[in-house]
Amino acid sequence: MQYKQPALAAILLATLSYAQTAPRDPILLPETTKKISPHVYVIPDTDTTPGVPNVGIILGTRAALVVDTGMGDRNGRIVLAEAQKLAPGRKLYLVTTHVHPEHDLGANAFPASTTMIRSVDQEKDIAEFGLQMAQVFSSRNAVNADLLKGATFRKADITYDDQSILDLGGTTVKIIALGTNHTRGDTAIFVTQDSVLFSGDDAMRGQPALISSSSSLSHWLTTLDLLEALHPRIVVPSHGPLGDVTFITTYRTYLTTVRDQTTRLKSQGKTVDEAIATLTPQMKPQFPDACRLAGAIRIAYKEAP
């Protein structure tokens, strides 16, 4: 499906408020790295800074897996240094939750010996959209532009369709292609022994951002069922504070409420704009991001009978 311009417009609209209120530059803080389970460390998005992800480093006796890179090579080098400190001399693997700049475009800072793992869907996103999102991020401010100067996507060493199992040596990781939710190439990472789930943007504190015209509430709800069935003890989202399965159940409540209320209004003959005008003030006290709410209502209206 073609969704280049709608996607970019939605991204700009849905993230404008964050870009305007950024408390600091989008640089990872390695001094805040913390151990959250026997095999998992996180460089956290401590203050919910736009452009800063939660970065994971998952340890085994033979190798380590890094989840997300930060924006640009400067952040990538920070992540690499932490991974090498925590897993000296061990083989490094790298995976990203999706191909947006703050998650993926620090990958080239890693040495050639690092194995990059991508889903086929991520490869399709890169092939179709290239660096369009990097251009969006760079246009926001000079810091982003500097971080992303010369950035390119790292070529995958391993690709997979639905799921890839990685044995790091005593630590087993499931890398799961989720299909189109936030992006076409959404990816979840589950550390089996620790019950730690890296959920990407598919379950976190902030409202879901359905920014692709091929996004689907019904598919996102199916994804939430899949993630909940893993029985995660800790959920590490793309951004913001770490949490637990409540992130998943809250997203389900949000999406089902939008779906059901939008379907009701459409059955009464309301237009999509009328549905947005009606539901936004009703839901805003609980779900205050009106831009993301409007996007979800539009998709729900399209899906409703």
Stockholm file with secondary structure:
# STOCKHOLM 1.0

chainA/1-305         MQYKQPALAAILLATLSYAQTAPRDPILLPETTKKISPHVYVIPDTDTTPGVPNVGIILGTRAALVVDTGMGDRNGRIVLAEAQKLAPGRKLYLVTTHVHPEHDLGANAFPASTTMIRSVDQEKDIAEFGLQMAQVFSSRNAVNADLLKGATFRKADITYDDQSILDLGGTTVKIIALGTNHTRGDTAIFVTQDSVLFSGDDAMRGQPALISSSSSLSHWLTTLDLLEALHPRIVVPSHGPLGDVTFITTYRTYLTTVRDQTTRLKSQGKTVDEAIATLTPQMKPQFPDACRLAGAIRIAYKEAP
#=GR chainA/1-305 SS CCCHHHHHHHHHHHHHHHHHTCCSCSCCCGGGCEEEETTEEEECCTTCCTTCCCEEEEECSSEEEEECCCSHHHHHHHHHHHHHHHSTTCEEEEECSSCSHHHHTTGGGSCTTSEEEEEHHHHHHHHHHTTHHHHHHHTTCHHHHHHTTTCCCCCCSEEESSEEEEECSSCEEEEEEEESSSSTTEEEEEETTTTEEEEETTSSSSCCCCCSTTCCHHHHHHHHHHHHHTCCSEEEESSSCCBCTHHHHHHHHHHHHHHHHHHHHHHTTCCHHHHHHHHHHHHTTTSCCHHHHHHHHHHHHHHCC
#=GC SS_cons         CCCHHHHHHHHHHHHHHHHHTCCSCSCCCGGGCEEEETTEEEECCTTCCTTCCCEEEEECSSEEEEECCCSHHHHHHHHHHHHHHHSTTCEEEEECSSCSHHHHTTGGGSCTTSEEEEEHHHHHHHHHHTTHHHHHHHTTCHHHHHHTTTCCCCCCSEEESSEEEEECSSCEEEEEEEESSSSTTEEEEEETTTTEEEEETTSSSSCCCCCSTTCCHHHHHHHHHHHHHTCCSEEEESSSCCBCTHHHHHHHHHHHHHHHHHHHHHHTTCCHHHHHHHHHHHHTTTSCCHHHHHHHHHHHHHHCC
//
